[in-house]
Amino acid sequence: VGVKESHQMTIFRIIAAILHLGNLEIQGERDGEACSVSGEDEHLSSFCSLLGVEHSQMQHWLCHRK
């Protein structure tokens, strides 16, 4: 399709990260009013390493809107 190999790898990395994010296990708390993500979740670790984001920040902001 004419996409450079370096761009292909970036696209593949983003797609892989999105697929890992879809496998993330989010636990509901307080009758659905809150949630949490395990710090040990392998999919969260893979997501963060693929996109180069900080693990603790991603864990926090997946469960907080503000």
C-alpha positions in Angstrom: 0.0 0.0 0.0 3.0 2.3 -0.1 3.6 2.8 3.6 7.2 3.1 4.6 8.5 0.3 6.8 9.2 2.6 9.7 5.6 3.9 9.6 4.3 0.3 9.4 6.1 -0.6 12.6 4.6 2.5 14.3 1.1 1.5 13.1 1.6 -2.1 14.2 2.8 -0.9 17.7 -0.3 1.3 18.1 -2.6 -1.5 17.0 -1.0 -4.0 19.3 -1.3 -1.5 22.2 -5.0 -1.0 21.4 -5.6 -4.8 21.4 -3.8 -5.1 24.8 -6.0 -2.3 26.2 -9.0 -4.2 25.1 -7.9 -7.2 27.2 -7.3 -5.1 30.3 -9.3 -6.3 33.3 -11.0 -3.4 35.1 -12.6 -4.3 38.5 -15.7 -2.4 39.6 -15.9 -1.1 43.1 -18.6 0.5 45.3 -21.5 -0.7 43.3 -20.2 0.5 40.0 -19.3 4.0 41.3 -15.5 3.4 41.1 -13.1 1.0 39.4 -9.5 -0.1 39.6 -6.9 -1.7 37.4 -4.4 -4.2 38.9 -0.8 -2.9 38.8 0.2 -6.5 38.0 -1.9 -6.7 34.8 0.3 -7.9 32.0 -1.8 -6.2 29.3 -1.4 -2.8 31.1 2.4 -3.3 31.2 2.4 -4.3 27.5 0.3 -1.3 26.6 2.5 1.1 28.5 5.8 -0.3 27.0 4.4 -0.2 23.5 3.3 3.4 23.7 6.0 4.6 26.0 3.6 5.9 28.7 4.1 5.8 32.5 2.5 2.7 34.0 1.3 4.4 37.2 -0.2 7.3 35.4 -2.0 5.1 32.9 -3.3 2.9 35.8 -4.6 6.1 37.5 -6.2 7.8 34.5 -8.0 4.8 33.2 -10.2 5.0 36.3 -10.4 8.7 36.9 -12.1 11.3 34.7 -10.7 14.4 36.2 
